[in-house]
Amino acid sequence: MAKFAESENRNFKNIFVCRRCKSKIRAPTLKVMAGGIKCRKCASKVLRPKRKK
């Protein structure tokens, strides 16, 4: 199956997952790396990028 750049960006670009409660957050990469983004549910600053399957 072909992968489209538009769908890849929509599904994976700037989307991070909280390592503690597994909620998804859309935020700029540089802000996440600087520690400026917190999880809405548990207020954790430990985030990871969404995995591509």
Residue pairs with C-beta under 8 A, 6 or more apart in sequence:
11 50
12 49
12 50
12 52
14 26
14 27
14 28
14 29
15 24
15 25
15 26
15 49
15 50
16 24
16 25
16 26
16 27
16 32
16 37
16 47
16 48
16 49
16 50
17 23
17 24
17 25
17 47
17 48
17 49
17 50
17 51
18 24
18 25
18 39
18 41
18 42
18 44
18 46
18 47
19 44
19 46
19 47
19 48
20 39
20 42
20 44
20 46
21 39
21 41
21 42
21 44
23 39
23 40
23 41
23 42
24 50
25 37
25 39
25 40
25 47
27 37
27 47
31 37
32 47
35 45
37 45
37 47
38 44
38 45
39 45
39 47
